[in-house]
Amino acid sequence: IWEGVLLQETRSERALIVLDMTHHFTHPHGQGYIAPSKEIVPFVEGELKYFRERLRPVIFCNSQHGSKENGKVIHSLSPRTGEWVVAKKGENAFFETDLTDILRELKVKNLTIVGVSTHKSV
């Protein structure tokens, strides 16, 4: 009985949103480079590991800037098969995106939000 309850909570109660951990913001030559972004990579990797081990939903929300390479998530954090990638049209991850629908479909009640410019993105 506990396993079923745990699995239900694992899949639907909590999700991870990773914001803008792309080359545009994290690479020193990126136009939107945020110097402290490199310092948070290990923390974001730890959160990804935690959520992936528990089969919890992971959603990447990325601003689209310039080249395709600039908009790619950095290699060490790359989305895996079955994880969602939402293209943001501006700073707000919810504005004119499918993020709300994805969260409703997954029955998410709690979010962990990591990444750069989190204060402007949600």
C-alpha positions as CSV (number, residue, x, y, z in Angstrom):
1,I,0.0,0.0,0.0
2,W,2.8,2.4,0.8
3,E,4.5,1.8,-2.5
4,G,1.4,2.9,-4.5
5,V,1.0,6.0,-2.4
6,L,4.7,6.8,-2.8
7,L,4.7,6.3,-6.5
8,Q,1.6,8.5,-6.9
9,E,3.2,11.3,-4.9
10,T,6.5,10.8,-6.8
11,R,4.9,11.2,-10.2
12,S,2.3,13.9,-9.6
13,E,2.8,16.0,-6.5
14,R,6.2,17.7,-7.2
15,A,8.0,18.8,-10.3
16,L,11.3,20.5,-11.1
17,I,11.4,23.5,-13.3
18,V,14.8,24.4,-14.7
19,L,14.9,28.0,-16.0
20,D,17.3,29.3,-18.8
21,M,20.3,27.1,-18.0
22,T,21.4,27.7,-21.6
23,H,24.5,28.8,-23.4
24,H,23.1,32.3,-23.8
25,F,23.2,32.8,-20.0
26,T,25.9,30.5,-18.8
27,H,28.7,30.7,-21.4
28,P,31.1,33.6,-21.0
29,H,30.6,34.6,-24.6
30,G,26.8,34.4,-24.4
31,Q,25.1,37.8,-25.0
32,G,23.1,37.4,-21.8
33,Y,25.9,35.9,-19.7
34,I,25.2,35.9,-16.0
35,A,28.6,35.3,-14.3
36,P,27.2,33.5,-11.2
37,S,25.4,31.0,-13.4
38,K,28.4,28.7,-13.4
39,E,28.4,28.6,-9.6
40,I,24.8,27.1,-9.5
41,V,25.4,24.3,-12.0
42,P,26.4,21.8,-9.4
43,F,23.2,22.6,-7.4
44,V,21.0,22.3,-10.4
45,E,22.7,18.9,-11.3
46,G,21.9,17.8,-7.7
47,E,18.3,18.7,-8.1
48,L,18.0,17.0,-11.4
49,K,19.6,13.8,-10.0
50,Y,17.1,13.9,-7.1
51,F,14.0,14.3,-9.3
52,R,15.2,11.8,-11.9
53,E,16.0,9.1,-9.4
54,R,12.4,9.5,-8.0
55,L,10.9,9.6,-11.5
56,R,9.4,13.0,-10.8
57,P,8.6,15.4,-13.7
58,V,11.4,17.7,-15.0
59,I,10.5,20.7,-17.1
60,F,13.0,22.9,-18.8
61,C,11.8,26.4,-19.7
62,N,14.2,28.3,-22.0
63,S,14.2,31.8,-23.5
64,Q,14.9,31.7,-27.2
65,H,17.9,34.0,-28.0
66,G,19.6,34.3,-31.4
67,S,21.2,31.1,-32.6
68,K,20.0,27.6,-31.9
69,E,23.2,26.9,-30.0
70,N,22.5,29.9,-27.6
71,G,19.1,28.4,-26.8
72,K,20.4,24.9,-26.0
73,V,20.6,23.7,-22.4
74,I,24.2,23.2,-21.3
75,H,25.5,19.7,-21.8
76,S,25.7,18.6,-18.1
77,L,22.0,19.5,-17.6
78,S,20.6,18.3,-21.0
79,P,17.0,17.2,-21.0
80,R,16.4,13.5,-21.2
81,T,13.8,11.6,-23.1
82,G,10.4,12.1,-21.4
83,E,11.3,15.4,-19.9
84,W,9.5,18.5,-21.1
85,V,11.1,21.5,-22.8
86,V,9.1,24.7,-23.0
87,A,10.2,27.6,-25.2
88,K,9.6,30.9,-23.5
89,K,8.5,33.8,-25.6
90,G,9.7,36.3,-23.0
91,E,10.9,36.3,-19.4
92,N,7.7,34.7,-18.0
93,A,7.6,30.9,-18.3
94,F,3.8,30.9,-18.1
95,F,3.1,33.6,-20.7
96,E,1.8,32.1,-24.0
97,T,3.4,28.7,-23.3
98,D,2.0,25.2,-22.4
99,L,3.6,25.2,-19.0
100,T,0.3,25.6,-17.1
101,D,-1.3,22.8,-19.1
102,I,1.6,20.5,-18.5
103,L,1.5,21.1,-14.8
104,R,-2.3,20.5,-14.7
105,E,-1.9,17.3,-16.8
106,L,0.7,16.1,-14.4
107,K,-1.4,17.1,-11.4
108,V,1.6,19.0,-9.9
109,K,0.9,20.6,-6.6
110,N,4.5,21.6,-5.6
111,L,7.3,23.1,-7.6
112,T,11.0,23.3,-7.1
113,I,12.4,26.1,-9.3
114,V,16.1,26.4,-10.2
115,G,18.1,28.2,-12.8
116,V,19.0,31.8,-13.8
117,S,16.8,34.8,-13.4
118,T,14.2,32.8,-11.5
119,H,12.8,36.0,-10.0
120,K,11.7,37.2,-13.4
121,S,10.6,34.0,-15.0
122,V,7.7,32.7,-12.9
